Amino acid sequence: MASFEKVSIHELGRLWDEGMASGSSVDGNQAFARIKSKLDAKVAETQVSMTLGLQLEAEATKRK
């Protein structure tokens, strides 16, 4: 077996063991909903920060 295949099989086994040790399984739809909620909040936070930054920049430009 090629070295790459050995590493791949070893890594797959390691990931399997890590997953099994991580606890009970979770429903995929619930997990994706939680991730989406967190990402949506982060996007909204970033948009507010960018908007405020642009407003401050525009006000500073007007004063010049």
Biopython code that builds the backbone (N, CA, C, O; Angstrom):
import numpy as np
from Bio.PDB.StructureBuilder import StructureBuilder

atoms = [
    (1, "MET", "N", (0.843, -1.172, 0.000)),
    (1, "MET", "CA", (0.000, 0.000, 0.000)),
    (1, "MET", "C", (0.891, 1.239, 0.000)),
    (1, "MET", "O", (1.910, 1.281, 0.690)),
    (2, "ALA", "N", (0.511, 2.217, -0.756)),
    (2, "ALA", "CA", (1.293, 3.447, -0.860)),
    (2, "ALA", "C", (1.242, 4.219, 0.455)),
    (2, "ALA", "O", (0.306, 4.069, 1.240)),
    (3, "SER", "N", (2.244, 5.031, 0.679)),
    (3, "SER", "CA", (2.350, 5.803, 1.909)),
    (3, "SER", "C", (1.125, 6.702, 2.104)),
    (3, "SER", "O", (0.617, 6.825, 3.219)),
    (4, "PHE", "N", (0.653, 7.327, 1.031)),
    (4, "PHE", "CA", (-0.515, 8.203, 1.117)),
    (4, "PHE", "C", (-1.732, 7.429, 1.603)),
    (4, "PHE", "O", (-2.496, 7.924, 2.431)),
    (5, "GLU", "N", (-1.914, 6.214, 1.088)),
    (5, "GLU", "CA", (-3.057, 5.387, 1.492)),
    (5, "GLU", "C", (-2.963, 5.023, 2.970)),
    (5, "GLU", "O", (-3.975, 5.021, 3.670)),
    (6, "LYS", "N", (-1.766, 4.715, 3.449)),
    (6, "LYS", "CA", (-1.587, 4.381, 4.859)),
    (6, "LYS", "C", (-1.938, 5.571, 5.740)),
    (6, "LYS", "O", (-2.621, 5.428, 6.754)),
    (7, "VAL", "N", (-1.464, 6.745, 5.344)),
    (7, "VAL", "CA", (-1.756, 7.956, 6.112)),
    (7, "VAL", "C", (-3.253, 8.232, 6.083)),
    (7, "VAL", "O", (-3.837, 8.580, 7.109)),
    (8, "SER", "N", (-3.874, 8.082, 4.928)),
    (8, "SER", "CA", (-5.305, 8.338, 4.802)),
    (8, "SER", "C", (-6.116, 7.388, 5.673)),
    (8, "SER", "O", (-7.052, 7.814, 6.351)),
    (9, "ILE", "N", (-5.774, 6.136, 5.661)),
    (9, "ILE", "CA", (-6.488, 5.154, 6.474)),
    (9, "ILE", "C", (-6.274, 5.445, 7.957)),
    (9, "ILE", "O", (-7.209, 5.359, 8.753)),
    (10, "HIS", "N", (-5.044, 5.789, 8.324)),
    (10, "HIS", "CA", (-4.750, 6.134, 9.712)),
    (10, "HIS", "C", (-5.560, 7.363, 10.133)),
    (10, "HIS", "O", (-6.139, 7.379, 11.219)),
    (11, "GLU", "N", (-5.602, 8.382, 9.287)),
    (11, "GLU", "CA", (-6.337, 9.609, 9.600)),
    (11, "GLU", "C", (-7.829, 9.334, 9.711)),
    (11, "GLU", "O", (-8.487, 9.857, 10.611)),
    (12, "LEU", "N", (-8.364, 8.531, 8.821)),
    (12, "LEU", "CA", (-9.778, 8.161, 8.877)),
    (12, "LEU", "C", (-10.081, 7.451, 10.197)),
    (12, "LEU", "O", (-11.095, 7.727, 10.837)),
    (13, "GLY", "N", (-9.212, 6.550, 10.593)),
    (13, "GLY", "CA", (-9.383, 5.854, 11.866)),
    (13, "GLY", "C", (-9.314, 6.807, 13.046)),
    (13, "GLY", "O", (-10.094, 6.689, 13.991)),
    (14, "ARG", "N", (-8.389, 7.744, 12.996)),
    (14, "ARG", "CA", (-8.251, 8.724, 14.070)),
    (14, "ARG", "C", (-9.504, 9.590, 14.190)),
    (14, "ARG", "O", (-9.994, 9.845, 15.291)),
    (15, "LEU", "N", (-10.016, 10.039, 13.038)),
    (15, "LEU", "CA", (-11.221, 10.858, 13.048)),
    (15, "LEU", "C", (-12.424, 10.072, 13.560)),
    (15, "LEU", "O", (-13.270, 10.605, 14.278)),
    (16, "TRP", "N", (-12.488, 8.798, 13.179)),
    (16, "TRP", "CA", (-13.572, 7.932, 13.659)),
    (16, "TRP", "C", (-13.505, 7.826, 15.186)),
    (16, "TRP", "O", (-14.513, 7.993, 15.872)),
    (17, "ASP", "N", (-12.320, 7.549, 15.703)),
    (17, "ASP", "CA", (-12.146, 7.419, 17.151)),
    (17, "ASP", "C", (-12.489, 8.727, 17.864)),
    (17, "ASP", "O", (-13.130, 8.717, 18.916)),
    (18, "GLU", "N", (-12.067, 9.836, 17.296)),
    (18, "GLU", "CA", (-12.360, 11.140, 17.886)),
    (18, "GLU", "C", (-13.866, 11.390, 17.916)),
    (18, "GLU", "O", (-14.404, 11.883, 18.908)),
    (19, "GLY", "N", (-14.528, 11.049, 16.834)),
    (19, "GLY", "CA", (-15.979, 11.222, 16.770)),
    (19, "GLY", "C", (-16.702, 10.346, 17.773)),
    (19, "GLY", "O", (-17.641, 10.789, 18.435)),
    (20, "MET", "N", (-16.266, 9.113, 17.884)),
    (20, "MET", "CA", (-16.896, 8.189, 18.828)),
    (20, "MET", "C", (-16.682, 8.654, 20.267)),
    (20, "MET", "O", (-17.557, 8.477, 21.114)),
    (21, "ALA", "N", (-15.535, 9.239, 20.541)),
    (21, "ALA", "CA", (-15.217, 9.685, 21.899)),
    (21, "ALA", "C", (-15.882, 11.015, 22.253)),
    (21, "ALA", "O", (-15.896, 11.410, 23.419)),
    (22, "SER", "N", (-16.433, 11.705, 21.254)),
    (22, "SER", "CA", (-16.972, 13.045, 21.491)),
    (22, "SER", "C", (-18.339, 13.034, 22.163)),
    (22, "SER", "O", (-18.847, 14.088, 22.545)),
    (23, "GLY", "N", (-18.934, 11.866, 22.311)),
    (23, "GLY", "CA", (-20.218, 11.791, 23.004)),
    (23, "GLY", "C", (-21.343, 11.382, 22.081)),
    (23, "GLY", "O", (-21.129, 10.852, 20.991)),
    (24, "SER", "N", (-22.537, 11.643, 22.549)),
    (24, "SER", "CA", (-23.738, 11.255, 21.808)),
    (24, "SER", "C", (-23.828, 11.999, 20.479)),
    (24, "SER", "O", (-23.337, 13.118, 20.332)),
    (25, "SER", "N", (-24.459, 11.352, 19.538)),
    (25, "SER", "CA", (-24.660, 11.992, 18.236)),
    (25, "SER", "C", (-25.724, 13.080, 18.373)),
    (25, "SER", "O", (-26.529, 13.068, 19.304)),
    (26, "VAL", "N", (-25.710, 14.008, 17.438)),
    (26, "VAL", "CA", (-26.714, 15.070, 17.416)),
    (26, "VAL", "C", (-27.421, 15.030, 16.074)),
    (26, "VAL", "O", (-26.878, 14.547, 15.080)),
    (27, "ASP", "N", (-28.628, 15.539, 16.066)),
    (27, "ASP", "CA", (-29.395, 15.609, 14.828)),
    (27, "ASP", "C", (-28.737, 16.622, 13.892)),
    (27, "ASP", "O", (-28.449, 17.753, 14.285)),
    (28, "GLY", "N", (-28.508, 16.205, 12.668)),
    (28, "GLY", "CA", (-27.833, 17.071, 11.696)),
    (28, "GLY", "C", (-28.562, 18.372, 11.455)),
    (28, "GLY", "O", (-27.930, 19.426, 11.373)),
    (29, "ASN", "N", (-29.885, 18.324, 11.338)),
    (29, "ASN", "CA", (-30.655, 19.546, 11.085)),
    (29, "ASN", "C", (-30.525, 20.524, 12.242)),
    (29, "ASN", "O", (-30.404, 21.730, 12.027)),
    (30, "GLN", "N", (-30.549, 20.009, 13.472)),
    (30, "GLN", "CA", (-30.394, 20.884, 14.637)),
    (30, "GLN", "C", (-28.993, 21.478, 14.683)),
    (30, "GLN", "O", (-28.823, 22.657, 14.992)),
    (31, "ALA", "N", (-28.002, 20.671, 14.380)),
    (31, "ALA", "CA", (-26.621, 21.159, 14.388)),
    (31, "ALA", "C", (-26.433, 22.256, 13.338)),
    (31, "ALA", "O", (-25.837, 23.294, 13.627)),
    (32, "PHE", "N", (-26.933, 22.034, 12.134)),
    (32, "PHE", "CA", (-26.802, 23.047, 11.084)),
    (32, "PHE", "C", (-27.585, 24.306, 11.437)),
    (32, "PHE", "O", (-27.144, 25.412, 11.127)),
    (33, "ALA", "N", (-28.734, 24.153, 12.078)),
    (33, "ALA", "CA", (-29.520, 25.322, 12.486)),
    (33, "ALA", "C", (-28.747, 26.156, 13.508)),
    (33, "ALA", "O", (-28.757, 27.385, 13.438)),
    (34, "ARG", "N", (-28.071, 25.491, 14.462)),
    (34, "ARG", "CA", (-27.266, 26.218, 15.447)),
    (34, "ARG", "C", (-26.109, 26.949, 14.768)),
    (34, "ARG", "O", (-25.833, 28.109, 15.074)),
    (35, "ILE", "N", (-25.443, 26.266, 13.852)),
    (35, "ILE", "CA", (-24.317, 26.887, 13.142)),
    (35, "ILE", "C", (-24.797, 28.075, 12.331)),
    (35, "ILE", "O", (-24.169, 29.134, 12.344)),
    (36, "LYS", "N", (-25.918, 27.906, 11.620)),
    (36, "LYS", "CA", (-26.463, 28.994, 10.796)),
    (36, "LYS", "C", (-26.843, 30.183, 11.658)),
    (36, "LYS", "O", (-26.600, 31.329, 11.279)),
    (37, "SER", "N", (-27.434, 29.925, 12.809)),
    (37, "SER", "CA", (-27.821, 30.999, 13.711)),
    (37, "SER", "C", (-26.602, 31.794, 14.170)),
    (37, "SER", "O", (-26.629, 33.024, 14.191)),
    (38, "LYS", "N", (-25.531, 31.086, 14.540)),
    (38, "LYS", "CA", (-24.307, 31.751, 14.977)),
    (38, "LYS", "C", (-23.679, 32.558, 13.840)),
    (38, "LYS", "O", (-23.218, 33.679, 14.052)),
    (39, "LEU", "N", (-23.663, 31.985, 12.633)),
    (39, "LEU", "CA", (-23.096, 32.697, 11.492)),
    (39, "LEU", "C", (-23.926, 33.920, 11.122)),
    (39, "LEU", "O", (-23.377, 34.976, 10.808)),
    (40, "ASP", "N", (-25.257, 33.776, 11.161)),
    (40, "ASP", "CA", (-26.130, 34.906, 10.852)),
    (40, "ASP", "C", (-25.895, 36.056, 11.833)),
    (40, "ASP", "O", (-25.863, 37.222, 11.437)),
    (41, "ALA", "N", (-25.732, 35.719, 13.120)),
    (41, "ALA", "CA", (-25.472, 36.747, 14.129)),
    (41, "ALA", "C", (-24.133, 37.427, 13.870)),
    (41, "ALA", "O", (-24.018, 38.646, 14.001)),
    (42, "LYS", "N", (-23.129, 36.649, 13.506)),
    (42, "LYS", "CA", (-21.801, 37.209, 13.236)),
    (42, "LYS", "C", (-21.841, 38.119, 12.007)),
    (42, "LYS", "O", (-21.218, 39.181, 11.998)),
    (43, "VAL", "N", (-22.568, 37.706, 10.976)),
    (43, "VAL", "CA", (-22.698, 38.529, 9.761)),
    (43, "VAL", "C", (-23.395, 39.836, 10.099)),
    (43, "VAL", "O", (-22.968, 40.902, 9.656)),
    (44, "ALA", "N", (-24.469, 39.760, 10.882)),
    (44, "ALA", "CA", (-25.200, 40.974, 11.256)),
    (44, "ALA", "C", (-24.303, 41.904, 12.068)),
    (44, "ALA", "O", (-24.307, 43.116, 11.855)),
    (45, "GLU", "N", (-23.540, 41.342, 12.991)),
    (45, "GLU", "CA", (-22.615, 42.136, 13.807)),
    (45, "GLU", "C", (-21.563, 42.823, 12.929)),
    (45, "GLU", "O", (-21.236, 43.992, 13.137)),
    (46, "THR", "N", (-21.050, 42.097, 11.965)),
    (46, "THR", "CA", (-20.042, 42.648, 11.056)),
    (46, "THR", "C", (-20.638, 43.759, 10.204)),
    (46, "THR", "O", (-19.998, 44.786, 9.976)),
    (47, "GLN", "N", (-21.867, 43.553, 9.733)),
    (47, "GLN", "CA", (-22.517, 44.571, 8.910)),
    (47, "GLN", "C", (-22.739, 45.851, 9.705)),
    (47, "GLN", "O", (-22.544, 46.948, 9.181)),
    (48, "VAL", "N", (-23.148, 45.719, 10.976)),
    (48, "VAL", "CA", (-23.350, 46.904, 11.819)),
    (48, "VAL", "C", (-22.025, 47.628, 12.027)),
    (48, "VAL", "O", (-21.953, 48.852, 11.922)),
    (49, "SER", "N", (-20.984, 46.867, 12.323)),
    (49, "SER", "CA", (-19.662, 47.476, 12.532)),
    (49, "SER", "C", (-19.187, 48.203, 11.280)),
    (49, "SER", "O", (-18.655, 49.310, 11.361)),
    (50, "MET", "N", (-19.381, 47.578, 10.128)),
    (50, "MET", "CA", (-18.950, 48.192, 8.877)),
    (50, "MET", "C", (-19.760, 49.444, 8.593)),
    (50, "MET", "O", (-19.212, 50.455, 8.153)),
    (51, "THR", "N", (-21.067, 49.384, 8.843)),
    (51, "THR", "CA", (-21.929, 50.541, 8.606)),
    (51, "THR", "C", (-21.524, 51.697, 9.494)),
    (51, "THR", "O", (-21.422, 52.832, 9.029)),
    (52, "LEU", "N", (-21.288, 51.418, 10.788)),
    (52, "LEU", "CA", (-20.870, 52.472, 11.696)),
    (52, "LEU", "C", (-19.523, 53.060, 11.272)),
    (52, "LEU", "O", (-19.320, 54.272, 11.335)),
    (53, "GLY", "N", (-18.616, 52.197, 10.845)),
    (53, "GLY", "CA", (-17.313, 52.667, 10.388)),
    (53, "GLY", "C", (-17.432, 53.564, 9.172)),
    (53, "GLY", "O", (-16.754, 54.587, 9.076)),
    (54, "LEU", "N", (-18.294, 53.181, 8.246)),
    (54, "LEU", "CA", (-18.499, 54.001, 7.044)),
    (54, "LEU", "C", (-19.155, 55.333, 7.392)),
    (54, "LEU", "O", (-18.822, 56.363, 6.804)),
    (55, "GLN", "N", (-20.090, 55.317, 8.350)),
    (55, "GLN", "CA", (-20.739, 56.557, 8.762)),
    (55, "GLN", "C", (-19.723, 57.505, 9.396)),
    (55, "GLN", "O", (-19.720, 58.700, 9.103)),
    (56, "LEU", "N", (-18.871, 56.980, 10.254)),
    (56, "LEU", "CA", (-17.842, 57.814, 10.877)),
    (56, "LEU", "C", (-16.876, 58.368, 9.842)),
    (56, "LEU", "O", (-16.457, 59.523, 9.920)),
    (57, "GLU", "N", (-16.533, 57.540, 8.886)),
    (57, "GLU", "CA", (-15.628, 57.972, 7.819)),
    (57, "GLU", "C", (-16.269, 59.069, 6.986)),
    (57, "GLU", "O", (-15.606, 60.043, 6.630)),
    (58, "ALA", "N", (-17.565, 58.921, 6.669)),
    (58, "ALA", "CA", (-18.260, 59.924, 5.885)),
    (58, "ALA", "C", (-18.361, 61.248, 6.647)),
    (58, "ALA", "O", (-18.196, 62.317, 6.059)),
    (59, "GLU", "N", (-18.629, 61.178, 7.944)),
    (59, "GLU", "CA", (-18.693, 62.397, 8.752)),
    (59, "GLU", "C", (-17.339, 63.080, 8.818)),
    (59, "GLU", "O", (-17.262, 64.307, 8.752)),
    (60, "ALA", "N", (-16.273, 62.307, 8.946)),
    (60, "ALA", "CA", (-14.922, 62.884, 8.989)),
    (60, "ALA", "C", (-14.576, 63.540, 7.658)),
    (60, "ALA", "O", (-13.911, 64.576, 7.626)),
    (61, "THR", "N", (-15.026, 62.939, 6.563)),
    (61, "THR", "CA", (-14.762, 63.499, 5.237)),
    (61, "THR", "C", (-15.522, 64.823, 5.059)),
    (61, "THR", "O", (-14.995, 65.764, 4.465)),
    (62, "LYS", "N", (-16.736, 64.894, 5.563)),
    (62, "LYS", "CA", (-17.529, 66.119, 5.451)),
    (62, "LYS", "C", (-16.876, 67.282, 6.193)),
    (62, "LYS", "O", (-16.952, 68.433, 5.763)),
    (63, "ARG", "N", (-16.232, 66.959, 7.313)),
    (63, "ARG", "CA", (-15.607, 67.998, 8.132)),
    (63, "ARG", "C", (-14.350, 68.595, 7.501)),
    (63, "ARG", "O", (-13.914, 69.683, 7.879)),
    (64, "LYS", "N", (-13.782, 67.890, 6.555)),
    (64, "LYS", "CA", (-12.530, 68.344, 5.932)),
    (64, "LYS", "C", (-12.757, 69.485, 4.986)),
    (64, "LYS", "O", (-11.807, 69.982, 4.380)),
]
sb = StructureBuilder()
sb.init_structure("model")
sb.init_model(0)
sb.init_chain("A")
sb.init_seg("    ")
for serial, (resi, resn, name, xyz) in enumerate(atoms, 1):
    if name == "N":
        sb.init_residue(resn, " ", resi, " ")
    sb.init_atom(name, np.array(xyz, "f"), 0.0, 1.0, " ", f" {name:<3s}", serial, name[0])
structure = sb.get_structure()
